Amino acid sequence: MNRALNARDMLNRAQGSTGLTDYGDDTLPQRFATAVDLLNGIGLDADGRARAEDVCHWLLTSRLEFFEDRNRYPIADEVIERPMFVTGEPRSGTTLMHALMSVDPDARALRFWEVMYPSPPPGITGDDDPRRARADADWREINAQMPKWLHSHPYNDMLGDGLPEDERTWAFDFRVMTPTAWWRVPMQTVVGGLPTDDAAQYRIHKAMLQQFQYGRPRKQWVLKGFHGFRLREFFNCYSDATLLWLHRDPVQVAASRTMMMADILEGIVGPIDLQQAAKMHLELTRASIANTMTNPLTDDPRILHVRYTDFLADPVGTVARYHEFRGQTLSAGARTEMRAYLENNPGDRHGKFRYSTKLLTDIGVDLEALHEEFRPFRDRFGVAIEQRR
């Protein structure tokens, strides 16, 4: 009989190996037990369970050490001032926008090596921190396992210096289980079914920013995540933040995100049912667009709405427009760095990402009817139908 993963044993092991017991949240053990129940229910073999146990140990010990840092150093005193965020539907240019903002000499972005191995604060360790090399090795493994992901997301070639989404700061909170934490475990990405608490999640996000700002020169935080469903909690946490929101034709979003996730999951669990995936991602897109259209905070004056096509037509100009929206001026040095990034990092540098709206017609979707369904959204934000097949 297969031995099930045991949450209590893993919690005890993490506490024993670190000598620490404070997870920063009294609800963490029960939430972790829920995640372990999920793992036990997906049919992992012995090797899969061993890999899952290793990932759990990594995340639990990271969490214990992270919160101990806050007891040891005055990290909680760090002020996160007027952070800049980018959001939008998946596949709507948010990562490129974030990448351009990150090369501004006056900016600071989250880095994968930091969020994967957050303790101790990087500001007290120096530039030769061995965690950089460790995260680079992790990313070489990820890229070898999921080579097609580089087609849709060439930024993965940055390895440990890559730019995580804000949601990656929650990996050790066991509210989501995403590929950049769980790639070694043969399982689907888990984005639902685990207990969420948006306010608590933003507290962890802010704690991460404080951790990575501590002991370093103050710079402008530039960040990217999918914040549309959590606007109230987002602005409660970052009342002086601004948000640039990119908008793209939802039909293209649904098709493109389907193919991207299929490429990722193929490297983890093998080929997936594309029609089932297309149905799921279309419904996720519908839900997100419905939220955008009904959430009263969509019109908050701290949000700048920008069309995807306008961004592609003038990427650096769009960053400058965002700075102007905030009452700032984008420096000449930042503009130079951004133009150099665009010249040196073409989007198809690892191969062209190919997808088609045929993914939607194959599941019986009438594209004309779907465009009509999304017409109120397109009218509100001036988003034209993309002429792409």
One Martini backbone bead per residue (centre of mass of N, CA, C, O) as a GRO file, in nm:
protein
  389
    1MET     BB    1   0.097   0.036   0.022
    2ASN     BB    2   0.074   0.360  -0.007
    3ARG     BB    3   0.231   0.632   0.124
    4ALA     BB    4   0.123   0.897   0.275
    5LEU     BB    5   0.120   1.211   0.325
    6ASN     BB    6   0.233   1.402   0.623
    7ALA     BB    7   0.183   1.697   0.764
    8ARG     BB    8   0.292   1.675   1.053
    9ASP     BB    9   0.569   1.556   0.983
   10MET     BB   10   0.660   1.798   0.804
   11LEU     BB   11   0.642   2.016   1.017
   12ASN     BB   12   0.841   1.883   1.217
   13ARG     BB   13   1.083   1.873   1.027
   14ALA     BB   14   1.109   2.179   0.978
   15GLN     BB   15   1.143   2.255   1.277
   16GLY     BB   16   1.389   2.073   1.336
   17SER     BB   17   1.589   2.193   1.109
   18THR     BB   18   1.557   2.508   1.228
   19GLY     BB   19   1.437   2.570   1.527
   20LEU     BB   20   1.142   2.655   1.436
   21THR     BB   21   0.773   2.783   1.479
   22ASP     BB   22   0.720   3.049   1.311
   23TYR     BB   23   0.478   3.116   1.041
   24GLY     BB   24   0.308   3.398   1.072
   25ASP     BB   25   0.053   3.185   1.094
   26ASP     BB   26  -0.188   2.994   1.249
   27THR     BB   27  -0.319   2.873   0.965
   28LEU     BB   28  -0.100   2.711   0.814
   29PRO     BB   29  -0.124   2.410   0.902
   30GLN     BB   30  -0.411   2.367   0.786
   31ARG     BB   31  -0.348   2.452   0.496
   32PHE     BB   32  -0.132   2.243   0.448
   33ALA     BB   33  -0.317   1.997   0.490
   34THR     BB   34  -0.490   2.058   0.242
   35ALA     BB   35  -0.260   2.031   0.034
   36VAL     BB   36  -0.192   1.738   0.106
   37ASP     BB   37  -0.462   1.617   0.033
   38LEU     BB   38  -0.435   1.688  -0.261
   39LEU     BB   39  -0.179   1.522  -0.318
   40ASN     BB   40  -0.308   1.246  -0.225
   41GLY     BB   41  -0.543   1.274  -0.470
   42ILE     BB   42  -0.343   1.244  -0.755
   43GLY     BB   43  -0.161   0.976  -0.781
   44LEU     BB   44   0.114   0.943  -0.669
   45ASP     BB   45   0.402   0.815  -0.670
   46ALA     BB   46   0.683   0.759  -0.498
   47ASP     BB   47   0.843   0.978  -0.645
   48GLY     BB   48   0.632   1.203  -0.628
   49ARG     BB   49   0.618   1.211  -0.318
   50ALA     BB   50   0.915   1.282  -0.272
   51ARG     BB   51   0.906   1.548  -0.425
   52ALA     BB   52   0.681   1.679  -0.260
   53GLU     BB   53   0.829   1.669   0.010
   54ASP     BB   54   1.063   1.851  -0.076
   55VAL     BB   55   0.895   2.101  -0.141
   56CYS     BB   56   0.766   2.136   0.132
   57HIS     BB   57   1.029   2.175   0.288
   58TRP     BB   58   1.125   2.424   0.142
   59LEU     BB   59   0.877   2.605   0.206
   60LEU     BB   60   0.871   2.579   0.516
   61THR     BB   61   1.161   2.673   0.579
   62SER     BB   62   1.141   2.944   0.439
   63ARG     BB   63   0.920   3.055   0.620
   64LEU     BB   64   1.057   3.036   0.893
   65GLU     BB   65   1.307   3.213   0.814
   66PHE     BB   66   1.156   3.465   0.724
   67PHE     BB   67   1.015   3.528   1.002
   68GLU     BB   68   1.278   3.540   1.165
   69ASP     BB   69   1.394   3.791   1.029
   70ARG     BB   70   1.168   3.980   1.156
   71ASN     BB   71   1.286   3.930   1.448
   72ARG     BB   72   1.598   4.014   1.392
   73TYR     BB   73   1.495   4.249   1.208
   74PRO     BB   74   1.378   4.581   1.094
   75ILE     BB   75   1.185   4.517   0.840
   76ALA     BB   76   0.897   4.640   0.917
   77ASP     BB   77   1.010   4.949   0.872
   78GLU     BB   78   0.976   4.938   0.587
   79VAL     BB   79   0.905   5.155   0.315
   80ILE     BB   80   0.650   5.141   0.066
   81GLU     BB   81   0.675   5.364  -0.206
   82ARG     BB   82   0.487   5.402  -0.468
   83PRO     BB   83   0.415   5.160  -0.629
   84MET     BB   84   0.452   4.980  -0.939
   85PHE     BB   85   0.197   4.841  -1.149
   86VAL     BB   86   0.109   4.550  -1.344
   87THR     BB   87  -0.177   4.458  -1.548
   88GLY     BB   88  -0.376   4.177  -1.675
   89GLU     BB   89  -0.415   3.967  -1.895
   90PRO     BB   90  -0.311   3.706  -2.019
   91ARG     BB   91  -0.128   3.792  -2.297
   92SER     BB   92  -0.102   4.146  -2.269
   93GLY     BB   93   0.215   4.255  -2.201
   94THR     BB   94   0.311   4.261  -1.896
   95THR     BB   95   0.602   4.148  -1.906
   96LEU     BB   96   0.728   4.356  -2.092
   97MET     BB   97   0.662   4.599  -1.925
   98HIS     BB   98   0.817   4.502  -1.676
   99ALA     BB   99   1.094   4.470  -1.808
  100LEU     BB  100   1.132   4.765  -1.881
  101MET     BB  101   1.105   4.882  -1.593
  102SER     BB  102   1.352   4.711  -1.470
  103VAL     BB  103   1.592   4.877  -1.637
  104ASP     BB  104   1.573   5.095  -1.456
  105PRO     BB  105   1.810   5.231  -1.248
  106ASP     BB  106   1.565   5.329  -1.034
  107ALA     BB  107   1.479   5.026  -1.011
  108ARG     BB  108   1.279   4.758  -0.850
  109ALA     BB  109   1.263   4.403  -0.871
  110LEU     BB  110   1.169   4.111  -0.860
  111ARG     BB  111   1.337   3.796  -0.801
  112PHE     BB  112   1.368   3.464  -0.816
  113TRP     BB  113   1.601   3.419  -0.613
  114GLU     BB  114   1.444   3.556  -0.384
  115VAL     BB  115   1.162   3.400  -0.375
  116MET     BB  116   1.294   3.113  -0.353
  117TYR     BB  117   1.532   3.254  -0.143
  118PRO     BB  118   1.457   3.483   0.108
  119SER     BB  119   1.679   3.369   0.308
  120PRO     BB  120   1.826   3.620   0.370
  121PRO     BB  121   1.859   3.932   0.330
  122PRO     BB  122   2.021   4.055   0.054
  123GLY     BB  123   2.138   4.325   0.196
  124ILE     BB  124   2.350   4.125   0.385
  125THR     BB  125   2.528   3.940   0.153
  126GLY     BB  126   2.579   4.024  -0.133
  127ASP     BB  127   2.670   3.958  -0.474
  128ASP     BB  128   2.777   3.642  -0.397
  129ASP     BB  129   2.520   3.495  -0.368
  130PRO     BB  130   2.439   3.155  -0.388
  131ARG     BB  131   2.134   3.179  -0.474
  132ARG     BB  132   2.176   3.253  -0.766
  133ALA     BB  133   2.294   2.980  -0.864
  134ARG     BB  134   2.062   2.804  -0.767
  135ALA     BB  135   1.841   2.939  -0.945
  136ASP     BB  136   1.977   2.889  -1.212
  137ALA     BB  137   1.960   2.582  -1.195
  138ASP     BB  138   1.657   2.565  -1.177
  139TRP     BB  139   1.606   2.706  -1.458
  140ARG     BB  140   1.749   2.500  -1.630
  141GLU     BB  141   1.554   2.275  -1.554
  142ILE     BB  142   1.294   2.408  -1.649
  143ASN     BB  143   1.381   2.457  -1.949
  144ALA     BB  144   1.433   2.154  -2.009
  145GLN     BB  145   1.138   2.058  -1.933
  146MET     BB  146   1.011   2.351  -2.074
  147PRO     BB  147   1.089   2.461  -2.377
  148LYS     BB  148   0.818   2.593  -2.488
  149TRP     BB  149   0.798   2.834  -2.288
  150LEU     BB  150   1.009   3.017  -2.441
  151HIS     BB  151   0.816   3.105  -2.668
  152SER     BB  152   0.607   3.268  -2.470
  153HIS     BB  153   0.864   3.304  -2.241
  154PRO     BB  154   1.173   3.433  -2.285
  155TYR     BB  155   1.244   3.539  -1.988
  156ASN     BB  156   1.361   3.261  -1.881
  157ASP     BB  157   1.667   3.340  -1.964
  158MET     BB  158   1.726   3.488  -1.678
  159LEU     BB  159   1.661   3.309  -1.462
  160GLY     BB  160   1.717   3.407  -1.141
  161ASP     BB  161   1.673   3.714  -1.267
  162GLY     BB  162   1.393   3.697  -1.297
  163LEU     BB  163   1.031   3.787  -1.327
  164PRO     BB  164   0.805   3.768  -1.103
  165GLU     BB  165   0.512   3.731  -0.995
  166ASP     BB  166   0.338   3.820  -0.722
  167GLU     BB  167   0.223   3.527  -0.665
  168ARG     BB  168   0.507   3.394  -0.589
  169THR     BB  169   0.506   3.499  -0.285
  170TRP     BB  170   0.282   3.250  -0.211
  171ALA     BB  171   0.404   2.962  -0.209
  172PHE     BB  172   0.444   2.936   0.122
  173ASP     BB  173   0.109   2.954   0.164
  174PHE     BB  174  -0.075   2.740   0.016
  175ARG     BB  175  -0.283   2.878  -0.224
  176VAL     BB  176  -0.078   2.799  -0.444
  177MET     BB  177   0.042   2.576  -0.733
  178THR     BB  178   0.320   2.639  -0.917
  179PRO     BB  179   0.573   2.571  -1.140
  180THR     BB  180   0.807   2.750  -0.982
  181ALA     BB  181   0.768   2.525  -0.734
  182TRP     BB  182   0.637   2.230  -0.885
  183TRP     BB  183   0.806   2.100  -1.134
  184ARG     BB  184   0.895   1.814  -0.995
  185VAL     BB  185   0.583   1.761  -0.993
  186PRO     BB  186   0.334   1.549  -1.127
  187MET     BB  187   0.130   1.826  -1.185
  188GLN     BB  188  -0.107   2.039  -1.175
  189THR     BB  189  -0.206   2.338  -1.160
  190VAL     BB  190  -0.298   2.527  -0.859
  191VAL     BB  191  -0.574   2.786  -0.844
  192GLY     BB  192  -0.779   2.601  -0.686
  193GLY     BB  193  -0.919   2.478  -0.365
  194LEU     BB  194  -0.779   2.683  -0.188
  195PRO     BB  195  -0.740   2.886   0.064
  196THR     BB  196  -0.826   3.230   0.074
  197ASP     BB  197  -0.656   3.565   0.152
  198ASP     BB  198  -0.600   3.863   0.035
  199ALA     BB  199  -0.492   4.024   0.275
  200ALA     BB  200  -0.275   3.816   0.361
  201GLN     BB  201  -0.124   3.809   0.090
  202TYR     BB  202  -0.039   4.111   0.093
  203ARG     BB  203   0.129   4.094   0.347
  204ILE     BB  204   0.341   3.910   0.222
  205HIS     BB  205   0.422   4.084  -0.013
  206LYS     BB  206   0.522   4.321   0.158
  207ALA     BB  207   0.730   4.159   0.318
  208MET     BB  208   0.905   4.100   0.073
  209LEU     BB  209   0.978   4.387   0.000
  210GLN     BB  210   1.114   4.447   0.270
  211GLN     BB  211   1.328   4.224   0.254
  212PHE     BB  212   1.458   4.340  -0.032
  213GLN     BB  213   1.514   4.639   0.085
  214TYR     BB  214   1.685   4.567   0.306
  215GLY     BB  215   2.001   4.718   0.296
  216ARG     BB  216   1.919   4.907   0.057
  217PRO     BB  217   1.881   5.110  -0.179
  218ARG     BB  218   1.648   5.325  -0.270
  219LYS     BB  219   1.378   5.224  -0.484
  220GLN     BB  220   1.160   5.165  -0.744
  221TRP     BB  221   0.888   4.981  -0.750
  222VAL     BB  222   0.836   4.706  -0.990
  223LEU     BB  223   0.530   4.535  -1.084
  224LYS     BB  224   0.355   4.202  -1.132
  225GLY     BB  225   0.000   4.117  -1.166
  226PHE     BB  226  -0.326   3.965  -1.083
  227HIS     BB  227  -0.543   4.220  -0.947
  228GLY     BB  228  -0.849   4.246  -1.040
  229PHE     BB  229  -0.987   4.058  -0.802
  230ARG     BB  230  -0.811   4.251  -0.562
  231LEU     BB  231  -0.845   4.568  -0.534
  232ARG     BB  232  -0.923   4.628  -0.246
  233GLU     BB  233  -0.675   4.489  -0.108
  234PHE     BB  234  -0.459   4.628  -0.266
  235PHE     BB  235  -0.529   4.928  -0.172
  236ASN     BB  236  -0.515   4.869   0.131
  237CYS     BB  237  -0.204   4.807   0.119
  238TYR     BB  238  -0.161   5.023  -0.146
  239SER     BB  239  -0.264   5.341  -0.144
  240ASP     BB  240  -0.002   5.467  -0.328
  241ALA     BB  241  -0.056   5.315  -0.569
  242THR     BB  242  -0.010   5.209  -0.908
  243LEU     BB  243  -0.195   5.108  -1.218
  244LEU     BB  244  -0.130   4.923  -1.505
  245TRP     BB  245  -0.379   4.843  -1.761
  246LEU     BB  246  -0.400   4.590  -1.985
  247HIS     BB  247  -0.576   4.556  -2.310
  248ARG     BB  248  -0.724   4.270  -2.474
  249ASP     BB  249  -0.842   4.058  -2.679
  250PRO     BB  250  -1.013   3.792  -2.542
  251VAL     BB  251  -0.981   3.581  -2.767
  252GLN     BB  252  -0.671   3.581  -2.769
  253VAL     BB  253  -0.628   3.520  -2.475
  254ALA     BB  254  -0.761   3.238  -2.465
  255ALA     BB  255  -0.580   3.102  -2.681
  256SER     BB  256  -0.294   3.170  -2.569
  257ARG     BB  257  -0.322   3.053  -2.278
  258THR     BB  258  -0.374   2.766  -2.362
  259MET     BB  259  -0.100   2.710  -2.506
  260MET     BB  260   0.091   2.784  -2.280
  261MET     BB  261  -0.014   2.577  -2.066
  262ALA     BB  262   0.035   2.329  -2.240
  263ASP     BB  263   0.344   2.361  -2.257
  264ILE     BB  264   0.398   2.341  -1.956
  265LEU     BB  265   0.246   2.068  -1.885
  266GLU     BB  266   0.399   1.881  -2.076
  267GLY     BB  267   0.667   1.899  -1.892
  268ILE     BB  268   0.516   1.762  -1.634
  269VAL     BB  269   0.260   1.548  -1.750
  270GLY     BB  270   0.211   1.590  -2.039
  271PRO     BB  271  -0.018   1.560  -2.247
  272ILE     BB  272  -0.312   1.740  -2.321
  273ASP     BB  273  -0.639   1.849  -2.334
  274LEU     BB  274  -0.713   2.103  -2.542
  275GLN     BB  275  -1.020   2.128  -2.522
  276GLN     BB  276  -1.038   2.145  -2.217
  277ALA     BB  277  -0.850   2.387  -2.190
  278ALA     BB  278  -1.015   2.586  -2.361
  279LYS     BB  279  -1.263   2.587  -2.182
  280MET     BB  280  -1.127   2.689  -1.925
  281HIS     BB  281  -0.992   2.957  -2.043
  282LEU     BB  282  -1.252   3.086  -2.134
  283GLU     BB  283  -1.386   3.100  -1.853
  284LEU     BB  284  -1.163   3.268  -1.721
  285THR     BB  285  -1.193   3.508  -1.911
  286ARG     BB  286  -1.486   3.572  -1.857
  287ALA     BB  287  -1.455   3.626  -1.553
  288SER     BB  288  -1.251   3.859  -1.579
  289ILE     BB  289  -1.420   4.049  -1.756
  290ALA     BB  290  -1.659   4.069  -1.563
  291ASN     BB  291  -1.499   4.200  -1.337
  292THR     BB  292  -1.404   4.451  -1.489
  293MET     BB  293  -1.707   4.551  -1.551
  294THR     BB  294  -1.809   4.546  -1.221
  295ASN     BB  295  -1.578   4.681  -1.082
  296PRO     BB  296  -1.556   4.986  -0.928
  297LEU     BB  297  -1.225   4.999  -0.927
  298THR     BB  298  -1.164   5.028  -1.231
  299ASP     BB  299  -1.209   5.363  -1.189
  300ASP     BB  300  -0.967   5.428  -1.047
  301PRO     BB  301  -0.734   5.694  -1.040
  302ARG     BB  302  -0.478   5.483  -1.004
  303ILE     BB  303  -0.563   5.394  -1.297
  304LEU     BB  304  -0.414   5.288  -1.608
  305HIS     BB  305  -0.547   5.256  -1.927
  306VAL     BB  306  -0.425   5.019  -2.182
  307ARG     BB  307  -0.356   4.926  -2.491
  308TYR     BB  308  -0.188   4.676  -2.633
  309THR     BB  309  -0.140   4.808  -2.916
  310ASP     BB  310  -0.012   5.069  -2.803
  311PHE     BB  311   0.225   4.936  -2.667
  312LEU     BB  312   0.350   4.796  -2.918
  313ALA     BB  313   0.391   5.068  -3.079
  314ASP     BB  314   0.504   5.210  -2.777
  315PRO     BB  315   0.672   5.108  -2.520
  316VAL     BB  316   0.833   5.350  -2.402
  317GLY     BB  317   0.597   5.554  -2.415
  318THR     BB  318   0.423   5.399  -2.208
  319VAL     BB  319   0.609   5.430  -1.970
  320ALA     BB  320   0.609   5.739  -1.978
  321ARG     BB  321   0.303   5.766  -1.934
  322TYR     BB  322   0.302   5.640  -1.654
  323HIS     BB  323   0.481   5.851  -1.523
  324GLU     BB  324   0.298   6.092  -1.585
  325PHE     BB  325   0.054   5.986  -1.425
  326ARG     BB  326   0.249   6.020  -1.153
  327GLY     BB  327   0.431   6.288  -1.189
  328GLN     BB  328   0.664   6.194  -1.383
  329THR     BB  329   0.997   6.130  -1.525
  330LEU     BB  330   1.154   5.974  -1.770
  331SER     BB  331   1.460   5.896  -1.809
  332ALA     BB  332   1.712   5.883  -2.033
  333GLY     BB  333   1.846   5.627  -1.921
  334ALA     BB  334   1.592   5.449  -1.930
  335ARG     BB  335   1.534   5.470  -2.232
  336THR     BB  336   1.799   5.342  -2.323
  337GLU     BB  337   1.762   5.067  -2.181
  338MET     BB  338   1.492   4.992  -2.321
  339ARG     BB  339   1.589   4.996  -2.614
  340ALA     BB  340   1.807   4.782  -2.572
  341TYR     BB  341   1.623   4.556  -2.485
  342LEU     BB  342   1.455   4.538  -2.747
  343GLU     BB  343   1.699   4.481  -2.937
  344ASN     BB  344   1.824   4.223  -2.756
  345ASN     BB  345   1.498   4.100  -2.706
  346PRO     BB  346   1.341   3.919  -2.889
  347GLY     BB  347   1.044   3.736  -2.872
  348ASP     BB  348   1.180   3.499  -3.086
  349ARG     BB  349   1.463   3.387  -2.966
  350HIS     BB  350   1.328   3.070  -2.909
  351GLY     BB  351   1.089   3.100  -3.083
  352LYS     BB  352   0.781   3.074  -3.213
  353PHE     BB  353   0.469   3.149  -3.104
  354ARG     BB  354   0.190   2.924  -3.146
  355TYR     BB  355  -0.150   3.011  -3.226
  356SER     BB  356  -0.518   2.959  -3.225
  357THR     BB  357  -0.865   3.006  -3.259
  358LYS     BB  358  -0.919   2.703  -3.320
  359LEU     BB  359  -0.936   2.618  -3.025
  360LEU     BB  360  -1.236   2.731  -3.016
  361THR     BB  361  -1.378   2.600  -3.261
  362ASP     BB  362  -1.319   2.301  -3.159
  363ILE     BB  363  -1.549   2.367  -2.915
  364GLY     BB  364  -1.792   2.533  -3.069
  365VAL     BB  365  -1.716   2.824  -3.127
  366ASP     BB  366  -1.847   3.136  -3.208
  367LEU     BB  367  -1.667   3.406  -3.289
  368GLU     BB  368  -1.881   3.621  -3.342
  369ALA     BB  369  -2.030   3.578  -3.074
  370LEU     BB  370  -1.785   3.634  -2.893
  371HIS     BB  371  -1.733   3.921  -2.983
  372GLU     BB  372  -2.012   4.020  -2.892
  373GLU     BB  373  -1.984   3.949  -2.594
  374PHE     BB  374  -1.717   4.156  -2.577
  375ARG     BB  375  -1.807   4.443  -2.672
  376PRO     BB  376  -1.834   4.614  -2.409
  377PHE     BB  377  -1.534   4.598  -2.346
  378ARG     BB  378  -1.422   4.718  -2.610
  379ASP     BB  379  -1.572   4.986  -2.589
  380ARG     BB  380  -1.462   5.088  -2.315
  381PHE     BB  381  -1.131   5.034  -2.414
  382GLY     BB  382  -1.077   5.030  -2.731
  383VAL     BB  383  -1.092   4.724  -2.837
  384ALA     BB  384  -0.996   4.551  -3.095
  385ILE     BB  385  -1.011   4.321  -3.327
  386GLU     BB  386  -0.800   4.074  -3.391
  387GLN     BB  387  -0.629   3.991  -3.698
  388ARG     BB  388  -0.623   3.658  -3.613
  389ARG     BB  389  -0.569   3.286  -3.657
   0.00000   0.00000   0.00000
